[in-house]
Amino acid sequence: MFSKQCTYGDFLKSDEKIATNILASRLQMLETTGIIIKQDHPQSKAKVLYKLSQKGIDLLPVMIEINLWADKYFTLPEERKEMLAEVKKDKEAFIKEKTKELTGDTE
């Protein structure tokens, strides 16, 4: 949601260092529960894109709150702290703008 990774390879290269079998299982579960949708990759027939569904986008306020909680108790990466600084300025405006970005609404 926050890092905009969308291919299996992108997730595999992330800092979490998740095992391939666990990653495949979690992506399948997220797709089955309707949190993400799988689409054909526009540049490669061998790849697919994973995107948030509306159901997944609707989790944004929850994810913001989890990140604010984590910021209180853990050391977060600098880019996450920068995002949370924006959230703390105006949480509702941040959620509205991020939701527009995630849905592709450019108005």
DSSP file (Angstrom, degrees, kcal/mol; ACC not computed):
  #  RESIDUE AA STRUCTURE BP1 BP2  ACC     N-H-->O    O-->H-N    N-H-->O    O-->H-N    TCO  KAPPA ALPHA  PHI   PSI    X-CA   Y-CA   Z-CA
    1    1 A M              0   0    0      0, 0.0    51,-0.0     0, 0.0    59,-0.0   0.000 360.0 360.0 360.0 -41.9    0.0    0.0    0.0
    2    2 A F        +     0   0    0      1,-0.1    81,-0.0     2,-0.0     0, 0.0   0.764 360.0  44.5 -96.3 -28.2    2.7    2.5    0.9
    3    3 A S  S    S-     0   0    0      2,-0.1    -1,-0.1     0, 0.0     3,-0.1   0.509  93.6-135.9 -99.0  -2.7    5.7    1.2   -1.2
    4    4 A K        +     0   0    0      1,-0.2     2,-0.2     2,-0.0    -2,-0.0   0.697  43.6 159.5  61.2  23.3    3.7    0.6   -4.4
    5    5 A Q        +     0   0    0      1,-0.1    -1,-0.2     5,-0.1    -2,-0.1  -0.572   7.0 165.7 -74.4 139.5    5.4   -2.7   -5.1
    6    6 A C        +     0   0    0     -2,-0.2    44,-3.4    -3,-0.1     2,-0.3   0.506  41.7  71.3-141.5  -2.1    3.2   -4.7   -7.5
    7    7 A T  S  > S-     0   0    0     42,-0.2     4,-2.1     1,-0.1     5,-0.2  -0.815  80.2-115.2-111.8 160.9    5.0   -7.7   -9.0
    8    8 A Y  H  > S+     0   0    0     40,-0.5     4,-2.4    -2,-0.3     5,-0.1   0.908 118.7  52.7 -55.4 -43.1    6.0  -10.9   -7.3
    9    9 A G  H  > S+     0   0    0      2,-0.2     4,-1.9     1,-0.2    -1,-0.2   0.873 105.2  54.1 -63.1 -38.5    9.6  -10.0   -7.9
   10   10 A D  H  4 S+     0   0    0      1,-0.2     4,-0.5     2,-0.2    -1,-0.2   0.936 111.4  44.9 -60.3 -46.5    9.2   -6.6   -6.3
   11   11 A F  H >< S+     0   0    0     -4,-2.1     3,-1.1     1,-0.2     7,-0.3   0.901 110.8  54.4 -64.0 -40.0    7.8   -8.2   -3.2
   12   12 A L  H 3< S+     0   0    0     -4,-2.4    -1,-0.2     1,-0.3    -2,-0.2   0.838 108.5  48.8 -63.7 -34.0   10.5  -10.8   -3.2
   13   13 A K  T 3< S+     0   0    0     -4,-1.9    -1,-0.3    -5,-0.1    -2,-0.2   0.487  89.1 115.7 -83.6  -3.6   13.3   -8.1   -3.3
   14   14 A S  S X  S-     0   0    0     -3,-1.1     3,-1.6    -4,-0.5     4,-0.1  -0.104  83.2-103.1 -68.0 166.5   11.8   -6.2   -0.4
   15   15 A D  T 3  S+     0   0    0      1,-0.3    -1,-0.1     2,-0.1    -3,-0.0   0.676 112.1  75.5 -63.1 -19.2   13.5   -5.6    2.9
   16   16 A E  T 3  S-     0   0    0     -5,-0.2    -1,-0.3     1,-0.1    -4,-0.1   0.750  86.2-149.1 -67.4 -22.7   11.3   -8.2    4.6
   17   17 A K    <   -     0   0    0     -3,-1.6     2,-0.2    -6,-0.2    -2,-0.1   0.917  25.1-173.3  53.7  48.4   13.3  -11.1    2.9
   18   18 A I        -     0   0    0     -7,-0.3    -1,-0.2    -4,-0.1     2,-0.1  -0.490  26.2-109.1 -76.7 140.9   10.2  -13.3    2.8
   19   19 A A     >  -     0   0    0     -2,-0.2     4,-2.7     1,-0.1     5,-0.2  -0.373  26.0-119.2 -67.4 147.7   10.6  -16.9    1.6
   20   20 A T  H  > S+     0   0    0      1,-0.2     4,-2.6     2,-0.2     5,-0.2   0.869 112.2  50.5 -59.5 -40.2    9.1  -17.6   -1.8
   21   21 A N  H  > S+     0   0    0      2,-0.2     4,-1.9     1,-0.2    -1,-0.2   0.888 112.9  46.3 -67.7 -37.1    6.6  -20.2   -0.5
   22   22 A I  H  > S+     0   0    0      2,-0.2     4,-2.6     1,-0.2    -2,-0.2   0.916 112.7  50.3 -69.4 -43.2    5.3  -17.8    2.2
   23   23 A L  H  X S+     0   0    0     -4,-2.7     4,-2.7     2,-0.2     5,-0.2   0.940 111.1  48.0 -60.1 -48.4    5.1  -15.0   -0.3
   24   24 A A  H  X S+     0   0    0     -4,-2.6     4,-2.1     1,-0.2    -1,-0.2   0.905 113.0  49.2 -59.6 -42.0    3.1  -17.1   -2.7
   25   25 A S  H  X S+     0   0    0     -4,-1.9     4,-2.3    -5,-0.2    -1,-0.2   0.910 112.6  46.6 -64.6 -43.4    0.8  -18.3    0.0
   26   26 A R  H  X S+     0   0    0     -4,-2.6     4,-2.6     2,-0.2    -2,-0.2   0.897 111.5  50.1 -69.0 -40.2    0.1  -14.8    1.3
   27   27 A L  H  X S+     0   0    0     -4,-2.7     4,-2.2    -5,-0.2    -1,-0.2   0.919 111.4  50.0 -63.1 -41.5   -0.5  -13.3   -2.1
   28   28 A Q  H  X S+     0   0    0     -4,-2.1     4,-2.9    -5,-0.2    -2,-0.2   0.915 111.4  48.4 -61.4 -43.7   -3.0  -16.1   -2.8
   29   29 A M  H  X S+     0   0    0     -4,-2.3     4,-2.3     2,-0.2     6,-0.2   0.913 111.3  49.6 -64.1 -43.1   -4.7  -15.5    0.5
   30   30 A L  H  <>S+     0   0    0     -4,-2.6     5,-2.4     2,-0.2     6,-1.4   0.867 114.2  46.0 -64.5 -36.1   -4.9  -11.7   -0.1
   31   31 A E  H ><5S+     0   0    0     -4,-2.2     3,-1.1     4,-0.2    -2,-0.2   0.924 111.7  50.9 -70.7 -44.7   -6.4  -12.4   -3.6
   32   32 A T  H 3<5S+     0   0    0     -4,-2.9    -2,-0.2     1,-0.3    -1,-0.2   0.865 111.6  47.7 -60.9 -37.6   -8.8  -15.0   -2.3
   33   33 A T  T 3<5S-     0   0    0     -4,-2.3    -1,-0.3    -5,-0.2    -2,-0.2   0.483 116.7-114.2 -85.7  -1.4  -10.1  -12.6    0.4
   34   34 A G  T < 5S+     0   0    0     -3,-1.1    22,-0.4    -4,-0.3    21,-0.4   0.669  82.7 119.9  83.0  16.2  -10.5   -9.8   -2.1
   35   35 A I  S   <S+     0   0    0     -5,-2.4    18,-2.4    -6,-0.2    21,-0.4   0.850  80.9  22.4 -79.9 -36.7   -7.8   -7.5   -0.7
   36   36 A I  E     -A   52   0A   0     -6,-1.4     2,-0.4    16,-0.3    16,-0.2  -0.875  69.2-147.6-125.9 161.0   -5.8   -7.6   -3.9
   37   37 A I  E     -A   51   0A   0     14,-3.0    14,-2.4    -2,-0.3     2,-0.5  -0.950  14.6-133.0-125.3 150.8   -6.5   -8.3   -7.6
   38   38 A K  E     +A   50   0A   0     -2,-0.4     2,-0.3    12,-0.2    12,-0.2  -0.880  27.7 177.6-105.5 132.1   -4.2   -9.9  -10.1
   39   39 A Q  E     -A   49   0A   0     10,-2.6    10,-3.1    -2,-0.5     2,-0.1  -0.915  36.9 -92.3-130.5 157.4   -3.8   -8.3  -13.6
   40   40 A D  E     -A   48   0A   0     -2,-0.3     8,-0.2     8,-0.2     5,-0.1  -0.438  44.7-115.4 -64.7 141.3   -1.8   -9.0  -16.7
   41   41 A H        -     0   0    0      6,-1.5     3,-0.3     3,-0.5     6,-0.1  -0.651  16.7-140.4 -78.0 131.9    1.5   -7.0  -16.7
   42   42 A P  S    S+     0   0    0      0, 0.0    -1,-0.1     0, 0.0     3,-0.1   0.754  97.9  35.7 -68.4 -22.9    1.5   -4.5  -19.6
   43   43 A Q  S    S+     0   0    0      1,-0.2     2,-0.4     2,-0.0    -2,-0.0   0.523 120.2  39.0-107.6  -6.9    5.2   -5.2  -20.5
   44   44 A S    >   -     0   0    0     -3,-0.3     3,-0.9     3,-0.1    -3,-0.5  -0.951  49.9-160.4-150.6 125.6    5.6   -8.9  -19.8
   45   45 A K  T 3  S+     0   0    0     -2,-0.4    -1,-0.1     1,-0.2    -4,-0.0   0.679  97.9  61.6 -73.4 -16.5    3.4  -11.9  -20.4
   46   46 A A  T 3  S+     0   0    0     -6,-0.0     2,-0.3     2,-0.0    -1,-0.2   0.564 101.8  61.7 -85.0  -8.9    5.5  -13.8  -17.8
   47   47 A K    <   -     0   0    0     -3,-0.9    -6,-1.5    -6,-0.1     2,-0.3  -0.792  63.0-156.9-117.6 158.5    4.6  -11.3  -15.0
   48   48 A V  E     -A   40   0A   0     -2,-0.3   -40,-0.5    -8,-0.2     2,-0.4  -0.937  17.0-128.5-126.6 156.3    1.4  -10.2  -13.3
   49   49 A L  E     -A   39   0A   0    -10,-3.1   -10,-2.6    -2,-0.3     2,-0.5  -0.864  12.8-150.9-102.3 137.6    0.6   -7.1  -11.4
   50   50 A Y  E     +A   38   0A   0    -44,-3.4     2,-0.3    -2,-0.4   -12,-0.2  -0.947  23.4 174.1-107.2 124.5   -0.9   -7.1   -7.9
   51   51 A K  E     -A   37   0A   0    -14,-2.4   -14,-3.0    -2,-0.5     2,-0.2  -0.930  35.6-101.4-128.6 152.1   -3.1   -4.2   -7.1
   52   52 A L  E     -A   36   0A   0     -2,-0.3   -16,-0.3   -16,-0.2     2,-0.1  -0.506  33.4-140.7 -69.2 137.7   -5.2   -3.3   -4.2
   53   53 A S     >  -     0   0    0    -18,-2.4     4,-2.7    -2,-0.2     5,-0.2  -0.330  36.1 -95.0 -81.1 176.0   -8.9   -3.8   -4.7
   54   54 A Q  H  > S+     0   0    0      1,-0.2     4,-2.2     2,-0.2     5,-0.1   0.892 130.6  56.4 -60.7 -36.8  -11.4   -1.3   -3.3
   55   55 A K  H  4 S+     0   0    0    -21,-0.4     4,-0.3     1,-0.2    -1,-0.2   0.904 109.6  45.2 -58.9 -42.4  -11.7   -3.6   -0.3
   56   56 A G  H >4 S+     0   0    0    -22,-0.4     3,-1.5   -21,-0.4    -2,-0.2   0.903 110.6  52.6 -68.6 -42.2   -7.9   -3.3    0.2
   57   57 A I  H >< S+     0   0    0     -4,-2.7     3,-2.1     1,-0.3    -2,-0.2   0.858  99.7  64.2 -61.5 -35.3   -7.9    0.5   -0.4
   58   58 A D  T 3< S+     0   0    0     -4,-2.2     4,-0.3     1,-0.3    -1,-0.3   0.632  90.3  67.9 -65.7 -11.9  -10.6    0.7    2.3
   59   59 A L  T <> S+     0   0    0     -3,-1.5     4,-2.6    -4,-0.3     3,-0.4   0.530  71.5  99.4 -80.5  -6.4   -8.0   -0.6    4.8
   60   60 A L  H <> S+     0   0    0     -3,-2.1     4,-2.5     1,-0.2     5,-0.2   0.895  79.3  49.0 -51.3 -50.8   -5.9    2.6    4.4
   61   61 A P  H  > S+     0   0    0      0, 0.0     4,-2.0     0, 0.0    -1,-0.2   0.888 112.8  49.3 -58.9 -36.5   -7.2    4.3    7.7
   62   62 A V  H  > S+     0   0    0     -3,-0.4     4,-2.3    -4,-0.3    -2,-0.2   0.920 110.8  49.3 -65.9 -43.9   -6.5    1.1    9.6
   63   63 A M  H  X S+     0   0    0     -4,-2.6     4,-2.3     1,-0.2    -1,-0.2   0.871 108.7  53.8 -64.2 -37.1   -3.0    0.9    8.1
   64   64 A I  H  X S+     0   0    0     -4,-2.5     4,-2.4    -5,-0.2    -1,-0.2   0.941 109.6  47.7 -60.8 -47.3   -2.3    4.5    9.0
   65   65 A E  H  X S+     0   0    0     -4,-2.0     4,-2.3     1,-0.2    -2,-0.2   0.893 110.6  51.2 -63.5 -39.8   -3.3    3.8   12.7
   66   66 A I  H  X S+     0   0    0     -4,-2.3     4,-2.6     1,-0.2    -1,-0.2   0.914 111.2  48.7 -62.6 -41.7   -1.1    0.7   12.8
   67   67 A N  H  X S+     0   0    0     -4,-2.3     4,-2.3     2,-0.2    -2,-0.2   0.879 109.7  51.2 -67.0 -37.6    1.8    2.8   11.5
   68   68 A L  H  X S+     0   0    0     -4,-2.4     4,-1.1     2,-0.2    -1,-0.2   0.907 111.9  47.8 -64.6 -40.6    1.2    5.6   14.0
   69   69 A W  H >X S+     0   0    0     -4,-2.3     4,-1.2     1,-0.2     3,-0.6   0.933 111.4  50.0 -62.8 -46.2    1.2    3.0   16.8
   70   70 A A  H 3X S+     0   0    0     -4,-2.6     4,-2.7     1,-0.2     3,-0.3   0.872 105.2  57.6 -61.9 -37.3    4.4    1.4   15.4
   71   71 A D  H 3< S+     0   0    0     -4,-2.3    -1,-0.2     1,-0.2    -2,-0.2   0.817 105.2  52.3 -62.5 -30.1    6.1    4.8   15.3
   72   72 A K  H << S+     0   0    0     -4,-1.1    -1,-0.2    -3,-0.6    -2,-0.2   0.827 124.0  24.3 -73.4 -32.6    5.4    5.2   19.0
   73   73 A Y  H  < S+     0   0    0     -4,-1.2     2,-0.3    -3,-0.3    -2,-0.2   0.566 119.4  42.6-114.3 -11.4    7.0    1.9   20.0
   74   74 A F  S  < S-     0   0    0     -4,-2.7     2,-0.7    -5,-0.2    -1,-0.0  -0.874  79.5-103.5-135.0 164.4    9.5    0.9   17.3
   75   75 A T        -     0   0    0     -2,-0.3    -4,-0.1    -3,-0.0    -3,-0.1  -0.823  43.3-163.7 -89.0 119.1   12.2    2.4   15.1
   76   76 A L        -     0   0    0     -2,-0.7     5,-0.1    -5,-0.1    -9,-0.0  -0.665  27.5 -90.2-102.2 157.3   10.8    2.8   11.7
   77   77 A P    >>  -     0   0    0      0, 0.0     4,-2.1     0, 0.0     3,-0.6  -0.289  41.3-112.1 -60.8 152.0   12.7    3.4    8.4
   78   78 A E  H 3> S+     0   0    0      1,-0.3     4,-2.3     2,-0.2     5,-0.2   0.870 115.9  54.8 -57.1 -41.6   13.2    7.1    7.5
   79   79 A E  H 3> S+     0   0    0      1,-0.2     4,-1.8     2,-0.2    -1,-0.3   0.853 108.4  49.9 -64.4 -32.1   10.8    7.1    4.6
   80   80 A R  H <> S+     0   0    0     -3,-0.6     4,-2.4     2,-0.2    -1,-0.2   0.895 109.2  51.4 -70.7 -39.7    8.0    5.7    6.8
   81   81 A K  H  X S+     0   0    0     -4,-2.1     4,-1.9     2,-0.2    -2,-0.2   0.887 108.3  52.5 -63.1 -38.0    8.7    8.5    9.4
   82   82 A E  H  X S+     0   0    0     -4,-2.3     4,-1.5     2,-0.2    -1,-0.2   0.914 109.7  48.7 -63.3 -42.5    8.5   11.1    6.6
   83   83 A M  H  X S+     0   0    0     -4,-1.8     4,-2.0     1,-0.2     3,-0.2   0.920 110.6  50.5 -62.4 -43.4    5.1    9.7    5.5
   84   84 A L  H  X S+     0   0    0     -4,-2.4     4,-2.6     1,-0.2    -1,-0.2   0.806 102.8  60.0 -68.0 -28.8    3.9    9.7    9.1
   85   85 A A  H  X S+     0   0    0     -4,-1.9     4,-1.1     2,-0.2    -1,-0.2   0.902 107.4  46.9 -62.4 -39.7    5.0   13.3    9.5
   86   86 A E  H  X S+     0   0    0     -4,-1.5     4,-1.4    -3,-0.2     3,-0.3   0.900 110.8  52.2 -66.2 -41.1    2.6   14.2    6.7
   87   87 A V  H  < S+     0   0    0     -4,-2.0     3,-0.3     1,-0.2    -2,-0.2   0.922 106.6  53.3 -59.6 -45.1   -0.1   12.1    8.3
   88   88 A K  H  < S+     0   0    0     -4,-2.6     3,-0.2     1,-0.2    -1,-0.2   0.760 102.3  59.2 -66.6 -25.1    0.3   14.0   11.6
   89   89 A K  H  < S-     0   0    0     -4,-1.1    -1,-0.2    -3,-0.3    -2,-0.2   0.927 136.0 -13.4 -67.3 -44.4   -0.1   17.3    9.9
   90   90 A D     X  -     0   0    0     -4,-1.4     4,-2.3    -3,-0.3    -1,-0.2  -0.599  63.9-175.1-162.8  89.9   -3.6   16.4    8.6
   91   91 A K  H  > S+     0   0    0     -3,-0.2     4,-2.7     1,-0.2     5,-0.2   0.900  85.7  49.9 -59.7 -46.1   -4.6   12.8    8.8
   92   92 A E  H  > S+     0   0    0      1,-0.2     4,-2.4     2,-0.2    -1,-0.2   0.907 112.1  47.5 -63.2 -41.9   -8.0   13.2    7.0
   93   93 A A  H  > S+     0   0    0      2,-0.2     4,-2.6     1,-0.2    -1,-0.2   0.898 112.0  51.1 -65.6 -39.7   -6.4   15.1    4.1
   94   94 A F  H  X S+     0   0    0     -4,-2.3     4,-2.9     2,-0.2     5,-0.3   0.936 111.4  47.1 -61.7 -46.8   -3.6   12.5    3.8
   95   95 A I  H  X S+     0   0    0     -4,-2.7     4,-2.3     1,-0.2    -2,-0.2   0.909 112.8  49.5 -62.9 -42.4   -6.1    9.6    3.7
   96   96 A K  H  X S+     0   0    0     -4,-2.4     4,-2.0    -5,-0.2    -1,-0.2   0.930 114.6  43.9 -62.3 -46.1   -8.2   11.4    1.1
   97   97 A E  H  X S+     0   0    0     -4,-2.6     4,-2.2     2,-0.2    -2,-0.2   0.910 115.0  48.1 -67.4 -42.9   -5.2   12.2   -1.2
   98   98 A K  H  X S+     0   0    0     -4,-2.9     4,-2.6    -5,-0.2    -1,-0.2   0.874 109.9  53.2 -66.3 -37.1   -3.7    8.7   -0.8
   99   99 A T  H  X S+     0   0    0     -4,-2.3     4,-2.2    -5,-0.3     6,-0.3   0.919 108.8  49.4 -63.6 -43.4   -7.1    7.1   -1.5
  100  100 A K  H  X>S+     0   0    0     -4,-2.0     5,-1.7     1,-0.2     4,-1.0   0.920 111.8  49.5 -59.2 -43.9   -7.4    9.1   -4.7
  101  101 A E  H  <5S+     0   0    0     -4,-2.2     3,-0.3     1,-0.2    -2,-0.2   0.913 112.3  47.0 -62.1 -43.8   -3.9    8.0   -5.7
  102  102 A L  H  <5S+     0   0    0     -4,-2.6    -1,-0.2     1,-0.2    -2,-0.2   0.822 114.8  45.5 -70.2 -32.2   -4.6    4.4   -5.0
  103  103 A T  H  <5S-     0   0    0     -4,-2.2    -1,-0.2    -5,-0.2    -2,-0.2   0.592 111.1-118.8 -86.4 -10.5   -7.9    4.4   -6.9
  104  104 A G  T  <5 +     0   0    0     -4,-1.0     2,-0.8    -3,-0.3    -3,-0.2   0.622  61.5 150.6  82.1  12.5   -6.4    6.3   -9.9
  105  105 A D      < +     0   0    0     -5,-1.7    -1,-0.3    -6,-0.3    -2,-0.1  -0.709  19.1 177.4 -80.9 109.4   -8.8    9.2   -9.3
  106  106 A T              0   0    0     -2,-0.8    -1,-0.1     1,-0.2    -5,-0.1   0.386 360.0 360.0 -97.2   3.6   -6.8   12.3  -10.6
  107  107 A E              0   0    0     -7,-0.1    -1,-0.2     0, 0.0    -2,-0.1   0.489 360.0 360.0 -73.8 360.0   -9.6   14.8  -10.0
